[in-house]
Amino acid sequence: MIGRLNHVAIAVPDLEASIAQYRDVLGAKVSEPQDEPDHGVTVVFVELPNTKIELLYPLGENSPIKGFLEKNTSGGIHHVCYEVDDILAARDKLKATGARVLGDGDPKIGAHGKPVLFLHPKDFNGTLVELEQV
């Protein structure tokens, strides 16, 4: 069902410092910041030859990243994102096996302009999983 790794998301306490670190220290191509109000985050993508790193920074007081950073003040890996061909079929198959889809179960449009869903970390070895339709 899952395809390639789309990205690894890292929550960061200082977006500008993280951008500079990836761009200036590691020499990576880094996108411009993009606000995603529906998800409560500002995102930046670090382009790698085989995948992307998504830097997440809180957008607004109700951002889910804000709570994550309160517990992990230095930041850290927030989630992994896998590609799927059909997000609704993937959702239905996962739910049939007892996996929990977060939110109301309906896909939202993610930072790449494609439908995404999140799966409960307790069902996947403590890892928040994002599925993105390609």
N, C-alpha and C positions, 0 to 999 in steps of 0.2 A: 504494500500500500504506500509506504513512504518512499519518496524519491531522494534526491540529493539534499545535502545540508545547504540550506539557503543562507543562514547566518547564525552567529552566536551573539547574543545581546549582553552588553555589559553596562550596568548602572554606574554612573560616574557622579561624584560630588562636585566636580568643577569641569564643565564642558569645554571651556576654552583651553585649560591646561591639558585635558585629554586629547583634544584635537592637535595641539602643538606637539604632544608626545608622539602620537602616531605619525604625524606629517613630518616633523623636524628631526626627531630622534630615530624613528624606525623607517622613515623615507616612504611612507605609504601615501597613496592617493586618497584624499579625504573629501567627502561631499560637503556642501553648505548645510548648516543646520536647517531642519524642517520641522515646524510645529505640527503636531498631530493632536488637536484638541479633543477628538473623540476618544483618544487613548490616554490623555493626560500627560503626554511626553513631548519633548523635543528630541529628535533623532538626528544622528549623523552617521553616515555609512563610510566605513573604511574598506576600500576595494582591494581585495587580494586576488591572486590568479585563480584560486580554486573555490572561494567563497567570500563572504563579507563579515565584518565585525560591525555590529550596530551599537553605537554609543547612545545610551538613554539618559536623559536628564529630566527632572520633574518640570511639568508645565502646569502651574496652578496649585492651589492648596489641597485639592483632592486627588492629586496624582498618586497612582499606586507605587510609583518609584520613590516618592517621598518617604513612605513608610519603610520601604526596603532599605533606603539609605540611612534612616534612623537606626536600624538594626545593624547595618553594615556600613559604618561611617567612611571607610576607604573605598566603597563601591564593591563591585564583584559581578560574577556571572549571574545574570537574571533569568535568561531562558535560552533554549535552542530552537531553531525554526527549521522544519523539514517541509519540503515541497510535496504536494499531492496533486494528482490529476483532476480529481473530482472531490471537492471539499464536503459536499453534502453526503456523498456515498461513504467517504471516510468517517464523517461524523456518525452516520447511522450504524456503520459496522462497529465503531468503537463503543458507542452507547449500548449496542447489543451484547458486547462482551463485559459490560459493567464499568467501563471507563467513564469518568466524569468530565463533561465539557463545561467550562466555566461560563458564567453569564447566563443568558437566556437560551443558549444553544444555537442562535442564529449567527452566521458569519458577519463580521464587520469588515469594512474596507481598511486595509493596513497601509503602511507607509509606502509600499510599492504600487498602491492603487489596485490591489488584488484582494479577494476575500480571505480572511484569516479567522482562525478559532484557537482558543487556548485550552489545554488539557490540564487537569488537576495534578500538581506535583506529587501528591501522595500515591497516585496511580502509576507513576513513572520514575521510581527510585529517587524521589525527592527533587526531581527536575521539572520545572515548568516547561511545557512543550507547546510551541506554536506550530500550527499547520497553515501553510499558505498555498492556495490553489495557483497552479501555473498554467 
